[in-house]
Each structure stands twice: as C-alpha cells, then as structure tokens.
Amino acid sequence: MTFRTATITALAAATLLTPGLLGPALANATPSSGISAVTLAHTDIPAGLLPFIPQGAHVEVREITIAPGGTTGWHYHDAQIYGFVRQGTLTHPGADCKPVVYRAGQIIEEPGGKVNTHEGTNLGTVPVILDVLYVMPPGKPLSEDADAPACAQP
C-alpha cells in the first residue's frame, strides 16, 4: 500500500467514525439537474494535528446520485477529490471538453483548482451512484460554480 493510498484510507476511515449531515453545495453558474447527495460522514482535522495536512482540513464522504440525463453543471474543487463509481457510467468532460468515461468499479481522481473545471453527466439509462471523498481546505466549499468553458458554449 502506498503512502497516498494509506492516507486516503485512513482519512476515509476517520470520517466514518464521525457521521453527520451538511447541506449540499450550491451551483449557480451552470445549474445542476437530476442530482442528489447524502453526506455519509464528515469531520474537521485541526491545523497542526497531522504533519501532512499542516493547515487542517474538512473531510467529507458523500454518496452522489445522478439521474439519467442529469448533470452536475460545470464546477471545480479547491483540492483534489477522489470518487468511486458504484453504479452506472459517468461522462466527465474537463476544461478541454474532451469527455472521459468512468464505469462502475472505477476510481476518479479530480485535481483541484479552477483550471480543472469539469462537469459530470449521466448519458445512460440507470442512475450513476458515486462515493466521493473530499479533503478540503478549512472554510472552502465542496465545489465552486464555474462557467462552461468556451469549447462547451453553443
């Protein structure tokens, strides 16, 4: 097991020990549709507690469901996130509008930052179900709204 895999596993396990509920992130610039999310667990890691996260972090695990024809809208995250496709097929174009397709059983790693604006869509006939791990800087939302890139404009 690599250090990165061990870190992700440890953080996911830590979040499962502190279940709670937060409201969904809002999207305005390019609205989502057909999306529902349930927070399975969340916790805050105080600054200075872990040497590899010196500034601290908000850690959250969510189950996200995208109905057939649904979309997340264009957005980005302020830190890298990790997802597992539990069901369905997710079409995931990035800022270059070239879609990457993720199927059930695959892992998604989304890098952080506005330059990594993306959209998740369900072009299939069954709901897409994702389990997503967020390790966000303190005070940052789980996602930030973004305008669609020029290549996605009609």
Secondary structure, DSSP 8 states (H G I E B T S, - for coil): --HHHHHHHHHHHHHHTS----------SS--EEEEEEEEEEEEE-TTSBTTBTT-EEEEEEEEEEEEEEE--SEE-SS-EEEEEEESEEEEEBTT--EEEEETT-EEEE--SGGG-B--B--SSS-EEEEEEEEE-TT--S-EE----GGG--
